[in-house]
Structure formats: C-alpha cells, structure tokens
Amino acid sequence: MDNEQIARRFNRMAGLMEIRGEDSFRTRSYRMAAEAIETWPTPVKEIAAKDGAAGLQEIPGVGKALAGKIVDLLERGTFDAWDRLVAETPETVLDLLELPGVGPKTAAMLHQKFKIASLDDLRKFVAGGGLETVDGIGPKTAERIKSSLQHHAGG
C-alpha cells in the first residue's frame, strides 16, 4: 500500500465517520493525517519498515493510534476500526457524496432512515418517488439529485 492509498483510506474513514455523525475532532484527525501522508516525501512503507510505529509519528497529524492503524494497513490491508465501521455503514454510502446536493447530513439521513447504501439504492428510491417524501429535501435539491443521478456513471 502506498502513501496515496493510505491517505485515501483515511479520507474515506473520515467520510464515513462524518456520515455517521461521529465526533468531528476524530474525523478531522483522519483528514489531517491523510493530507500529511499523501504529501509526505518518504514512502510510509519504508518508514514503518525502518522505524516502526514510532517513526510514523514523525509525520504531522499521525499520533500513536493512527500510526498503529497505518502499520495494520501495511501488514493486513485493513484495520479494525475500518472493518467495524464498514460492517455498520457500507463504504458505498460515500458514493452518495459525489452527487451535487448530497452532503454528509443528507447522506446520513438517507442511509439511516431509508437504508440507502449506494447510488443504485438511491436510483430505485428516486424512481419510486421517494425523494419527494423526504423532510429537508426541497424541490430544487430533489431535481439536482435526480439530474446528477442521470448524468452519473451507470445512470
């Protein structure tokens, strides 16, 4: 796993945490670490091999807990917190955020109230007229979501 892949996983973790309404401080720590890792000149793999988790903590925003998660990612391709999170909230929920008009709060509400976990789920929901029944989604936002679903790949 290279720096970019690790950064992407941490960003996706933060996105899922945001959708779930988890602590914004923790969410921000994943995002900050992801940004630092992505732009770090040395491959994280090399740092971990040479200096272990302690070496990873030299990267700004990477503390003891995140360093451990990086080591797990490098060794197993995943880490426990990620596995727990995606077991409860499928990673495909993040795809909803790619649509204009759908932010973390809307994605969270669609997932929690209507069990929408992917763009396909959302397409079916929209086709069945579900969007019109959602509190907090006005006609303009509903139109924007419908039209971006049609233009989105596979639509």
N, C-alpha and C positions, 0 to 999 in steps of 0.2 A: 504494500500500500504506500503510495507516495504522499507528499505533503498536501497536494491538491485534493486527493481522495479523502484524506483525514479531515481536512478543512470542510469539505462538502458534507461529510457525515456529521460533524459538529454543527454545521449550519442547519442541516435537516433535523437534528436533535432539537435545536433551539426552536425551529419552526413548529415541530410537533408539541413542544412544551408550551409554546405561545397559544396554539390552537386549544390546548387543554386548559389554558388559563393558569398555568403554573407560575411560580414566583419569578417576577421579571428580573430580579438580580441574578438568579441562576441562569435564566435564558440569556441574559446579556453576557455572562461569563463564557458561555459556549461560543457566542458570536465573536467576542473579542479574541478568544483563543484561536478560533478558526481563521480570523483575519491575520493574526500574527504567524500562524503555522503556514498559511498559504504563501506569505511573502518572505518567510524565513529562508535565508540563502543556503543553509545546510539541510540535506535530506534528514527528516526526523528519524528515519530508519537507522541512519549512521549514528546519530546522537544516542539513540536508545541502545544500540549495539555496544557503543564505546563506554557510555557513562550511565546507562540505565535511566530509571525514572528521575533520578536526581539531576541528570544532565538536561532532561526535557524541561525541568523547572526553570532553566535559564531563559527560556522563551517567554517574553512578556505575556501575561494573562494565563500562563499554564502553571497551576498550583499542583499540590500533591495529588489531589483527586483526579484532575484531568490528565496528569502525567500517567497515572495508573491506567486510565481508560485508553490512552494512546498505546501503551505497552500491550494491553489486551487486544486492541485493534490490529497491531502489527503481528501479534502471535496467533490470534484466533479469527481475525477479520470482523470481530464484533466486540461489544462489551455489555455487561449485564444490564445496565440502566437502559441502553438502547433496546435490548431484547424485551425487557419488561414493558417499555413504552409502546413499541410496535405491536406487542401482543394485545394491548388495550386500544390503541389508536393506529390503524393501518397507515403505513407510510404513504399510501396513495392519496390520503386526505390532503397531503401537501400539494398535490396537483391542482386542487381547487384554488389555491392561492395564485395560480398563474392566470386566472381569469380576472379581467378588469371588473371591479365591482364586488369582488370577494376578498375580504381581508381576513385576518386571523379570527376576529369575533364572529363574522358570518360563517366562516368555515367551521368553527367550533359549534355554533348553533345548528348548522345543517347536519353535522355529524352526530351531535348529542340528541337532538330532538327527532331527526328524521332518518338516522342511521345511514347517512350518505357518506360513503368512504372512498369514492372515486369519481372521476369525470363521467364514467358510464352510468353510475348511480344517479348523478346529477342530471344527465341527459334524460333518463327514464322519469325522474321526478318532474322535470320541466315539461316533458311530453304529456304527462298526466295532469298538467295544470297545477302542480303542487306549489310552484313559486308564488302564485297569487294568494296562497293561504298563509304565507309566512309573515308573521309580525316583524316589522323592521325592514322589510324589503319593499320599497315603493315601486310604482310602475316603471320609473326610469331605470332604476337599478335592475329590475327584473328584465327589462328589454336589453340592457347592456350585457347581462349574464347570458341571456338567450342568444344574442348575436355573437358573442365571443365563443360560446359553445359551438355554434355552427362553423365558425372560422378556425377553431382549434383543431389540431391534427386528429384525424379519425372521426371528425364531425360531419 
